[in-house]
Amino acid sequence: MLLEDQVALVTGAGSGIGRAIALRFAEVGARVAVNDLLDERADAVVAEIQAAGGQAMAVPTDVSDGRAVLKMFTRFLTLWDRLDIVVNNAGALFLEPHVIANMEAQAAERAATGTVSTPLEATRTLEEGIWRRTFGIHVDGTFHCTRDALKVMEVCRSGSIINIASVAGLSGLAGAPDYSAAKAAIIGFTKAVAREVGPFGIRVNAIAPGFVDTPLLDELPASVRAGIVAQTPLGRMGTTEEIAATALFLADPSSAFYTGQVFSPNGGYVV
Ligand SMILES: NC(=O)c1ccc[n+]([C@@H]2O[C@H](COP(=O)([O-])OP(=O)(O)OC[C@H]3O[C@@H](n4cnc5c(N)ncnc54)[C@H](O)[C@@H]3O)[C@@H](O)[C@H]2O)c1
């Protein structure tokens, strides 16, 4: 099997894209450490993997907390004693109610007149706490798990780190300045670490998915979703399995000459 004998850590694997990646990796032979902020979500995915005959361990932790991440690594490394793949996937999108309402108003205006007069009011009203929490989960979380993974991977002189960015980090997403900035930061981090650790046999790449129908987008009104689909040449949102297929490519040896790259399965939303 493609990932036989390999150990993978997937953060935020209790839902959506992370769950699909964890299930796919386990299906092709990896032992998967399933991280999530919420214990019950991690446990449910572990149960799903085990029911299908795979091997998995729940390692619930808030990845924005560096000390907690170190404890998580110690826990699963004590049991499994190796780490080959890390997918930094944990994420959240915080949209304030007035921004969602303004997005909806803009979508209606665009449909009716082709122009927009309602301001989104996302950036000038963004609370500092939300800005920090977004960076904490996405940027600090990616840094914490990468830092601890490298301690193991540099000794083995091998490993693949896959950071989940977003089209928001490539082209900007109006209404989500914090999220867009955090995703762009993850891309810069990916490139810097790829240059640093390449000589030691470790590859670091990013995936910048387009819109994928997961609970992350639950708050988006139907009109905003329709607008996204209309701007996507392939005329639909992506599936979690499609993103998992990209992650599997970056985890397995067929991508051995790729590092520091950003892969964007996005249906043509960004070209
Ligand atoms: N859905 C999309 O359209 C889309 C597009 C591009 C990028 N992404 C990115 O893909 C990743 C996965 O998103 P998703 O769409 O599957 O969302 P999701 O909400 O379905 O899953 C995210 C998971 O991350 C967990 N999580 C949140 N904060 C955490 C923390 N501090 N520590 C550990 N786990 C935490 C949540 O509990 C949740 O289970 C995110 O990084 C997201 O930004 C999503």
The ligand as a Tripos MOL2 file, in Angstrom:
@<TRIPOS>MOLECULE
LIG
   44    48     1     0     0
SMALL
NO_CHARGES

@<TRIPOS>ATOM
      1 N1        -13.9980   24.5860    3.1010 N.am      1 LIG1
      2 C1        -13.3900   25.4110    2.2740 C.2       1 LIG1
      3 O1        -13.9900   25.9760    1.3450 O.2       1 LIG1
      4 C2        -11.9130   25.6630    2.4170 C.ar      1 LIG1
      5 C3        -11.2560   26.3010    1.3630 C.ar      1 LIG1
      6 C4         -9.8960   26.5500    1.4570 C.ar      1 LIG1
      7 C5         -9.2200   26.1840    2.6010 C.ar      1 LIG1
      8 N2         -9.8820   25.5830    3.6220 N.ar      1 LIG1
      9 C6         -9.1050   25.2170    4.7920 C.3       1 LIG1
     10 O2         -9.1690   23.8200    4.9600 O.3       1 LIG1
     11 C7         -8.9620   23.5040    6.3350 C.3       1 LIG1
     12 C8        -10.0790   22.5980    6.8030 C.3       1 LIG1
     13 O3        -11.3000   23.2880    6.7160 O.3       1 LIG1
     14 P1        -12.7120   22.5810    6.5210 P.3       1 LIG1
     15 O4        -13.3750   23.2790    5.4280 O.co2     1 LIG1
     16 O5        -12.5310   21.1240    6.4690 O.co2     1 LIG1
     17 O6        -13.4220   23.0640    7.8800 O.3       1 LIG1
     18 P2        -14.2010   22.2620    9.0170 P.3       1 LIG1
     19 O7        -14.8090   23.3080    9.8610 O.co2     1 LIG1
     20 O8        -15.0620   21.2170    8.4240 O.co2     1 LIG1
     21 O9        -13.0140   21.5280    9.8260 O.3       1 LIG1
     22 C9        -12.0610   22.2350   10.5480 C.3       1 LIG1
     23 C10       -11.7050   21.4150   11.7800 C.3       1 LIG1
     24 O10       -10.6170   22.0960   12.4470 O.3       1 LIG1
     25 C11       -10.8660   21.9880   13.8570 C.3       1 LIG1
     26 N3        -10.1700   23.0640   14.5550 N.ar      1 LIG1
     27 C12       -10.5040   24.3760   14.6110 C.ar      1 LIG1
     28 N4         -9.6580   25.0310   15.4100 N.ar      1 LIG1
     29 C13        -8.7560   24.1300   15.8500 C.ar      1 LIG1
     30 C14        -7.6450   24.1960   16.7340 C.ar      1 LIG1
     31 N5         -7.3020   25.3590   17.3080 N.pl3     1 LIG1
     32 N6         -6.9400   23.0600   16.9800 N.ar      1 LIG1
     33 C15        -7.2960   21.8780   16.4150 C.ar      1 LIG1
     34 N7         -8.3520   21.7500   15.5930 N.ar      1 LIG1
     35 C16        -9.0720   22.8650   15.3190 C.ar      1 LIG1
     36 C17       -12.3790   22.1250   13.9780 C.3       1 LIG1
     37 O11       -12.8470   21.6190   15.2260 O.3       1 LIG1
     38 C18       -12.8660   21.3270   12.7690 C.3       1 LIG1
     39 O12       -13.1340   19.9760   13.1130 O.3       1 LIG1
     40 C19        -8.9110   24.8410    7.0720 C.3       1 LIG1
     41 O13        -7.5730   25.2060    7.2810 O.3       1 LIG1
     42 C20        -9.5860   25.7790    6.1080 C.3       1 LIG1
     43 O14        -9.1730   27.0960    6.3150 O.3       1 LIG1
     44 C21       -11.2130   25.3070    3.5540 C.ar      1 LIG1
@<TRIPOS>BOND
     1     1     2 1
     2     2     3 2
     3     2     4 1
     4     4     5 ar
     5     4    44 ar
     6     5     6 ar
     7     6     7 ar
     8     7     8 ar
     9     8     9 1
    10     8    44 ar
    11     9    10 1
    12     9    42 1
    13    10    11 1
    14    11    12 1
    15    11    40 1
    16    12    13 1
    17    13    14 1
    18    14    15 2
    19    14    16 1
    20    14    17 1
    21    17    18 1
    22    18    19 2
    23    18    20 1
    24    18    21 1
    25    21    22 1
    26    22    23 1
    27    23    24 1
    28    23    38 1
    29    24    25 1
    30    25    26 1
    31    25    36 1
    32    26    27 ar
    33    26    35 ar
    34    27    28 ar
    35    28    29 ar
    36    29    30 ar
    37    29    35 ar
    38    30    31 1
    39    30    32 ar
    40    32    33 ar
    41    33    34 ar
    42    34    35 ar
    43    36    37 1
    44    36    38 1
    45    38    39 1
    46    40    41 1
    47    40    42 1
    48    42    43 1
@<TRIPOS>SUBSTRUCTURE
     1 LIG1         1 GROUP 0 **** ****
